[in-house]
Amino acid sequence: MLAAPNPTAPPIRKRPMPIDPAAFRHHPRLQGQITDPDTSFFRTFSPAEFDNVIREQGGRADWRYPDEVRTAMMAETLGDRLNDDIWVFGYGSLMWDPGFHFSEIRRARITGYRRAMALYDAQGARGTAEAPGLMAALVEGGTVDGVVFRIDAAHAADEVEVVWRREMVGPGYLARFLPAETDQGRVEALAFVGDTTQEDIRPDLPRADIVRYIATGEGILGSSLDYLRNMLIHFREMGIPDPDLEALMDEVLAYRAD
């Protein structure tokens, strides 16, 4: 998530096979659009490896949850669900680089939330204190299109740990099970929504600030502009419309051209 992982870090256990083509039976077009989990950085990402890097970039010393706290939060949220199949909702980069193995993917829509560039970043990932950046978060209101992945119960404990370590690395998101509509029926999916009690989730930023932050924010992961551009490229490839983000890109490019 922040740099190349330490090759000596112990990897998460992984299934000895690539994604089964049958996982794409509802949406054959998506086969080849999803990063192989076994090659994904997010599979071996270790938050502790980046403590010094974050601090050097001006980030807070308490930028992440201690491992034991994060593990306890996962156990409390998931409970007995780890004995069943788990659906996970993706609305940003999780859609094409989940990092976990799955047995089925479906296009999905969640009502009551929308995708917004509302994750304020002054920690050094895609912005700094001097030039903050923005990334996507789910915030209340509207609808959001994305995908849901089904993780088999037999692998749920290991595979959910991968996404949990990625999305719940530190304060900012709340893990919620939300109803997601698919062409094959409704499922209850694990989703990570913006925690508006945290200072880094800012759904009410003025449009001018949003444009400026995306146009100028840059950190060790790259620029906020590249983040937005990459999202739109993949949304188009996956057939997921987001006209507001398309318009936002035009505004950001116009800002940079001035």
MIBA-94348 format. One record per residue (C-alpha): residue number from 1; x, y, z. Coordinates in nm, 3 decimals, decimal comma. Each point is the difference from the previous one (the first is absolute). Last residue first. Layout:
BEGIN
<i: NUM; X: X; Y: Y; Z: Z>
...
END
This chain:
BEGIN
<i: 258; X: -0,403; Y: 2,729; Z: -1,562>
<i: 257; X: 0,051; Y: -0,350; Z: -0,146>
<i: 256; X: 0,009; Y: -0,165; Z: 0,341>
<i: 255; X: -0,341; Y: 0,141; Z: 0,087>
<i: 254; X: -0,142; Y: -0,112; Z: -0,336>
<i: 253; X: 0,129; Y: -0,351; Z: 0,062>
<i: 252; X: -0,164; Y: -0,004; Z: 0,343>
<i: 251; X: -0,331; Y: 0,126; Z: -0,142>
<i: 250; X: -0,005; Y: -0,264; Z: -0,274>
<i: 249; X: 0,079; Y: -0,269; Z: 0,259>
<i: 248; X: -0,288; Y: 0,120; Z: 0,215>
<i: 247; X: -0,240; Y: -0,036; Z: -0,292>
<i: 246; X: 0,102; Y: -0,365; Z: -0,041>
<i: 245; X: -0,027; Y: -0,045; Z: 0,378>
<i: 244; X: -0,356; Y: 0,132; Z: -0,010>
<i: 243; X: -0,088; Y: -0,214; Z: -0,303>
<i: 242; X: 0,083; Y: -0,325; Z: 0,183>
<i: 241; X: -0,085; Y: -0,292; Z: -0,226>
<i: 240; X: 0,122; Y: -0,358; Z: 0,057>
<i: 239; X: 0,069; Y: -0,180; Z: -0,329>
<i: 238; X: 0,305; Y: -0,186; Z: 0,131>
<i: 237; X: 0,240; Y: 0,160; Z: -0,248>
<i: 236; X: -0,157; Y: 0,341; Z: 0,061>
<i: 235; X: 0,024; Y: -0,041; Z: 0,377>
<i: 234; X: 0,361; Y: -0,115; Z: -0,039>
<i: 233; X: 0,104; Y: 0,313; Z: -0,188>
<i: 232; X: -0,201; Y: 0,217; Z: 0,237>
<i: 231; X: 0,169; Y: -0,142; Z: 0,308>
<i: 230; X: 0,344; Y: 0,037; Z: -0,154>
<i: 229; X: -0,062; Y: 0,366; Z: -0,079>
<i: 228; X: -0,121; Y: 0,070; Z: 0,353>
<i: 227; X: 0,308; Y: -0,163; Z: 0,154>
<i: 226; X: 0,229; Y: 0,168; Z: -0,254>
<i: 225; X: -0,146; Y: 0,336; Z: 0,101>
<i: 224; X: 0,048; Y: -0,081; Z: 0,367>
<i: 223; X: 0,367; Y: -0,042; Z: -0,077>
<i: 222; X: 0,232; Y: -0,288; Z: 0,074>
<i: 221; X: 0,014; Y: -0,255; Z: 0,279>
<i: 220; X: 0,281; Y: 0,187; Z: 0,178>
<i: 219; X: -0,192; Y: 0,325; Z: -0,012>
<i: 218; X: -0,170; Y: 0,248; Z: -0,234>
<i: 217; X: -0,285; Y: 0,248; Z: 0,031>
<i: 216; X: -0,011; Y: 0,284; Z: -0,256>
<i: 215; X: -0,291; Y: -0,061; Z: -0,239>
<i: 214; X: -0,192; Y: -0,225; Z: 0,237>
<i: 213; X: 0,027; Y: 0,252; Z: 0,282>
<i: 212; X: -0,091; Y: 0,289; Z: -0,226>
<i: 211; X: -0,310; Y: -0,164; Z: -0,148>
<i: 210; X: -0,130; Y: -0,109; Z: 0,340>
<i: 209; X: 0,070; Y: 0,345; Z: 0,141>
<i: 208; X: -0,201; Y: 0,167; Z: -0,277>
<i: 207; X: -0,285; Y: -0,247; Z: 0,051>
<i: 206; X: -0,033; Y: 0,104; Z: 0,362>
<i: 205; X: 0,069; Y: -0,287; Z: 0,240>
<i: 204; X: -0,312; Y: -0,148; Z: 0,157>
<i: 203; X: 0,092; Y: -0,370; Z: -0,007>
<i: 202; X: 0,316; Y: 0,048; Z: 0,207>
<i: 201; X: 0,131; Y: -0,327; Z: 0,144>
<i: 200; X: 0,351; Y: 0,072; Z: 0,131>
<i: 199; X: -0,124; Y: 0,170; Z: 0,317>
<i: 198; X: -0,169; Y: -0,315; Z: 0,124>
<i: 197; X: -0,357; Y: 0,023; Z: 0,129>
<i: 196; X: -0,111; Y: -0,029; Z: -0,362>
<i: 195; X: 0,101; Y: -0,364; Z: -0,013>
<i: 194; X: -0,001; Y: -0,073; Z: -0,373>
<i: 193; X: -0,147; Y: -0,333; Z: -0,097>
<i: 192; X: 0,171; Y: -0,335; Z: -0,043>
<i: 191; X: -0,235; Y: -0,264; Z: -0,134>
<i: 190; X: -0,061; Y: -0,365; Z: 0,093>
<i: 189; X: -0,284; Y: -0,120; Z: -0,217>
<i: 188; X: -0,350; Y: -0,129; Z: 0,063>
<i: 187; X: -0,126; Y: -0,145; Z: -0,326>
<i: 186; X: -0,300; Y: 0,083; Z: -0,219>
<i: 185; X: -0,070; Y: -0,197; Z: -0,314>
<i: 184; X: 0,171; Y: -0,122; Z: -0,318>
<i: 183; X: -0,019; Y: 0,337; Z: -0,173>
<i: 182; X: 0,164; Y: 0,145; Z: 0,310>
<i: 181; X: -0,130; Y: 0,219; Z: 0,283>
<i: 180; X: 0,224; Y: 0,055; Z: 0,301>
<i: 179; X: -0,135; Y: 0,005; Z: 0,355>
<i: 178; X: 0,261; Y: 0,135; Z: 0,242>
<i: 177; X: 0,230; Y: -0,166; Z: 0,254>
<i: 176; X: 0,209; Y: 0,279; Z: 0,153>
<i: 175; X: 0,368; Y: 0,061; Z: 0,068>
<i: 174; X: 0,064; Y: 0,360; Z: 0,100>
<i: 173; X: 0,277; Y: 0,191; Z: -0,172>
<i: 172; X: 0,238; Y: 0,280; Z: 0,092>
<i: 171; X: 0,208; Y: -0,120; Z: 0,292>
<i: 170; X: 0,290; Y: -0,231; Z: -0,096>
<i: 169; X: 0,088; Y: -0,308; Z: -0,205>
<i: 168; X: -0,367; Y: -0,088; Z: -0,030>
<i: 167; X: -0,014; Y: -0,019; Z: -0,381>
<i: 166; X: 0,322; Y: -0,193; Z: -0,065>
<i: 165; X: 0,022; Y: -0,213; Z: 0,311>
<i: 164; X: -0,369; Y: -0,081; Z: -0,035>
<i: 163; X: 0,039; Y: -0,094; Z: -0,366>
<i: 162; X: 0,270; Y: -0,256; Z: 0,076>
<i: 161; X: -0,163; Y: -0,125; Z: 0,321>
<i: 160; X: -0,316; Y: -0,071; Z: -0,200>
<i: 159; X: 0,203; Y: -0,249; Z: -0,204>
<i: 158; X: 0,146; Y: -0,198; Z: 0,289>
<i: 157; X: -0,317; Y: -0,040; Z: 0,207>
<i: 156; X: -0,228; Y: -0,040; Z: -0,303>
<i: 155; X: 0,185; Y: -0,284; Z: -0,174>
<i: 154; X: -0,241; Y: -0,290; Z: 0,065>
<i: 153; X: -0,291; Y: 0,246; Z: 0,013>
<i: 152; X: 0,058; Y: 0,086; Z: -0,365>
<i: 151; X: 0,064; Y: 0,367; Z: -0,074>
<i: 150; X: -0,261; Y: 0,161; Z: -0,223>
<i: 149; X: 0,098; Y: 0,328; Z: -0,166>
<i: 148; X: -0,238; Y: 0,290; Z: -0,044>
<i: 147; X: 0,040; Y: 0,265; Z: -0,266>
<i: 146; X: -0,059; Y: 0,371; Z: -0,030>
<i: 145; X: -0,284; Y: 0,244; Z: -0,052>
<i: 144; X: -0,086; Y: 0,258; Z: 0,265>
<i: 143; X: -0,330; Y: 0,152; Z: 0,098>
<i: 142; X: -0,105; Y: 0,329; Z: 0,159>
<i: 141; X: 0,082; Y: 0,121; Z: 0,350>
<i: 140; X: 0,254; Y: -0,091; Z: 0,266>
<i: 139; X: 0,370; Y: -0,018; Z: -0,076>
<i: 138; X: 0,211; Y: -0,273; Z: -0,154>
<i: 137; X: 0,361; Y: 0,107; Z: -0,040>
<i: 136; X: 0,230; Y: 0,093; Z: -0,287>
<i: 135; X: 0,340; Y: 0,167; Z: 0,022>
<i: 134; X: 0,109; Y: 0,359; Z: 0,052>
<i: 133; X: 0,332; Y: 0,183; Z: 0,028>
<i: 132; X: 0,141; Y: 0,264; Z: 0,230>
<i: 131; X: 0,278; Y: 0,235; Z: -0,115>
<i: 130; X: 0,196; Y: 0,139; Z: 0,297>
<i: 129; X: -0,115; Y: -0,268; Z: 0,245>
<i: 128; X: 0,073; Y: -0,261; Z: -0,265>
<i: 127; X: -0,195; Y: -0,182; Z: -0,267>
<i: 126; X: -0,035; Y: -0,336; Z: -0,171>
<i: 125; X: 0,146; Y: -0,225; Z: 0,273>
<i: 124; X: 0,177; Y: 0,266; Z: 0,209>
<i: 123; X: -0,233; Y: 0,047; Z: 0,295>
<i: 122; X: -0,184; Y: 0,308; Z: -0,128>
<i: 121; X: -0,268; Y: -0,209; Z: -0,164>
<i: 120; X: -0,366; Y: 0,097; Z: 0,014>
<i: 119; X: -0,228; Y: -0,292; Z: -0,088>
<i: 118; X: -0,303; Y: 0,176; Z: -0,153>
<i: 117; X: 0,025; Y: -0,055; Z: -0,373>
<i: 116; X: -0,352; Y: -0,137; Z: -0,002>
<i: 115; X: -0,172; Y: -0,331; Z: -0,074>
<i: 114; X: -0,360; Y: 0,002; Z: 0,116>
<i: 113; X: -0,197; Y: -0,164; Z: 0,277>
<i: 112; X: -0,366; Y: -0,069; Z: 0,074>
<i: 111; X: -0,047; Y: -0,257; Z: -0,273>
<i: 110; X: 0,267; Y: -0,256; Z: -0,085>
<i: 109; X: 0,036; Y: -0,128; Z: -0,355>
<i: 108; X: 0,174; Y: -0,315; Z: -0,118>
<i: 107; X: 0,178; Y: -0,156; Z: -0,296>
<i: 106; X: 0,078; Y: -0,356; Z: 0,096>
<i: 105; X: 0,317; Y: -0,195; Z: 0,076>
<i: 104; X: 0,026; Y: -0,361; Z: 0,110>
<i: 103; X: 0,254; Y: -0,233; Z: 0,159>
<i: 102; X: 0,235; Y: 0,248; Z: 0,161>
<i: 101; X: 0,366; Y: 0,017; Z: 0,093>
<i: 100; X: 0,122; Y: 0,317; Z: 0,170>
<i: 99; X: 0,219; Y: 0,289; Z: -0,119>
<i: 98; X: -0,303; Y: 0,198; Z: -0,117>
<i: 97; X: 0,172; Y: 0,166; Z: -0,297>
<i: 96; X: -0,267; Y: 0,080; Z: -0,258>
<i: 95; X: -0,302; Y: 0,087; Z: 0,213>
<i: 94; X: 0,203; Y: 0,074; Z: 0,314>
<i: 93; X: 0,133; Y: 0,302; Z: -0,187>
<i: 92; X: -0,330; Y: 0,175; Z: 0,060>
<i: 91; X: -0,356; Y: -0,122; Z: 0,075>
<i: 90; X: 0,055; Y: -0,359; Z: 0,114>
<i: 89; X: -0,256; Y: -0,188; Z: 0,208>
<i: 88; X: 0,105; Y: -0,321; Z: 0,177>
<i: 87; X: -0,224; Y: -0,307; Z: 0,024>
<i: 86; X: 0,089; Y: -0,261; Z: 0,262>
<i: 85; X: -0,090; Y: -0,370; Z: -0,021>
<i: 84; X: -0,074; Y: -0,141; Z: 0,342>
<i: 83; X: 0,195; Y: -0,105; Z: 0,311>
<i: 82; X: 0,173; Y: 0,337; Z: 0,000>
<i: 81; X: -0,343; Y: 0,150; Z: 0,065>
<i: 80; X: 0,017; Y: -0,127; Z: 0,358>
<i: 79; X: 0,157; Y: 0,325; Z: 0,119>
<i: 78; X: 0,090; Y: 0,227; Z: -0,290>
<i: 77; X: -0,009; Y: 0,338; Z: 0,173>
<i: 76; X: 0,141; Y: -0,109; Z: 0,338>
<i: 75; X: 0,270; Y: -0,219; Z: -0,154>
<i: 74; X: 0,103; Y: 0,276; Z: -0,240>
<i: 73; X: 0,020; Y: 0,257; Z: 0,276>
<i: 72; X: 0,214; Y: -0,239; Z: 0,208>
<i: 71; X: 0,242; Y: -0,047; Z: -0,288>
<i: 70; X: 0,029; Y: 0,376; Z: -0,052>
<i: 69; X: 0,072; Y: 0,051; Z: 0,369>
<i: 68; X: 0,262; Y: -0,275; Z: 0,005>
<i: 67; X: 0,174; Y: 0,141; Z: -0,306>
<i: 66; X: 0,024; Y: 0,349; Z: 0,146>
<i: 65; X: -0,230; Y: 0,235; Z: -0,193>
<i: 64; X: 0,171; Y: 0,237; Z: -0,240>
<i: 63; X: 0,089; Y: 0,369; Z: -0,034>
<i: 62; X: 0,091; Y: 0,036; Z: 0,367>
<i: 61; X: 0,340; Y: 0,163; Z: -0,072>
<i: 60; X: -0,176; Y: 0,249; Z: -0,224>
<i: 59; X: 0,119; Y: 0,058; Z: -0,354>
<i: 58; X: 0,267; Y: 0,251; Z: -0,101>
<i: 57; X: 0,148; Y: -0,206; Z: -0,284>
<i: 56; X: 0,280; Y: -0,121; Z: 0,229>
<i: 55; X: -0,267; Y: -0,117; Z: 0,243>
<i: 54; X: -0,169; Y: -0,205; Z: -0,269>
<i: 53; X: 0,327; Y: -0,162; Z: -0,107>
<i: 52; X: 0,095; Y: -0,077; Z: 0,361>
<i: 51; X: -0,326; Y: -0,186; Z: 0,064>
<i: 50; X: 0,001; Y: -0,169; Z: -0,340>
<i: 49; X: 0,108; Y: -0,354; Z: 0,081>
<i: 48; X: -0,249; Y: -0,008; Z: 0,288>
<i: 47; X: -0,290; Y: 0,006; Z: -0,247>
<i: 46; X: 0,102; Y: -0,334; Z: -0,158>
<i: 45; X: -0,120; Y: -0,048; Z: -0,358>
<i: 44; X: 0,036; Y: -0,363; Z: -0,107>
<i: 43; X: -0,328; Y: -0,045; Z: -0,188>
<i: 42; X: -0,040; Y: 0,369; Z: -0,078>
<i: 41; X: 0,301; Y: -0,010; Z: -0,232>
<i: 40; X: -0,199; Y: -0,219; Z: -0,235>
<i: 39; X: 0,175; Y: -0,281; Z: -0,189>
<i: 38; X: -0,182; Y: -0,283; Z: 0,180>
<i: 37; X: -0,328; Y: 0,188; Z: -0,030>
<i: 36; X: 0,018; Y: 0,000; Z: -0,381>
<i: 35; X: -0,108; Y: 0,353; Z: -0,095>
<i: 34; X: -0,354; Y: 0,016; Z: -0,138>
<i: 33; X: -0,067; Y: 0,121; Z: -0,354>
<i: 32; X: 0,098; Y: -0,332; Z: -0,162>
<i: 31; X: -0,345; Y: -0,143; Z: 0,059>
<i: 30; X: -0,231; Y: 0,298; Z: 0,036>
<i: 29; X: -0,155; Y: -0,052; Z: -0,344>
<i: 28; X: -0,124; Y: -0,343; Z: 0,108>
<i: 27; X: -0,249; Y: 0,166; Z: 0,238>
<i: 26; X: -0,238; Y: -0,255; Z: 0,153>
<i: 25; X: 0,239; Y: -0,293; Z: -0,045>
<i: 24; X: 0,301; Y: 0,197; Z: 0,126>
<i: 23; X: 0,073; Y: -0,223; Z: 0,300>
<i: 22; X: -0,019; Y: -0,294; Z: -0,241>
<i: 21; X: 0,340; Y: 0,108; Z: -0,133>
<i: 20; X: 0,144; Y: -0,127; Z: 0,332>
<i: 19; X: 0,231; Y: 0,261; Z: 0,146>
<i: 18; X: 0,352; Y: -0,139; Z: 0,018>
<i: 17; X: 0,092; Y: -0,315; Z: 0,198>
<i: 16; X: 0,187; Y: -0,100; Z: 0,313>
<i: 15; X: -0,225; Y: 0,200; Z: 0,235>
<i: 14; X: 0,191; Y: 0,249; Z: 0,208>
<i: 13; X: 0,136; Y: 0,027; Z: 0,350>
<i: 12; X: 0,087; Y: 0,362; Z: 0,074>
<i: 11; X: 0,365; Y: 0,061; Z: -0,062>
<i: 10; X: 0,266; Y: 0,030; Z: 0,271>
<i: 9; X: 0,201; Y: 0,319; Z: -0,064>
<i: 8; X: 0,344; Y: -0,072; Z: -0,146>
<i: 7; X: -0,089; Y: 0,150; Z: -0,338>
<i: 6; X: -0,081; Y: 0,331; Z: 0,170>
<i: 5; X: -0,291; Y: 0,143; Z: -0,195>
<i: 4; X: 0,042; Y: 0,247; Z: -0,286>
<i: 3; X: -0,137; Y: 0,337; Z: 0,104>
<i: 2; X: -0,302; Y: 0,160; Z: 0,169>
<i: 1; X: -0,289; Y: -0,234; Z: -0,063>
END
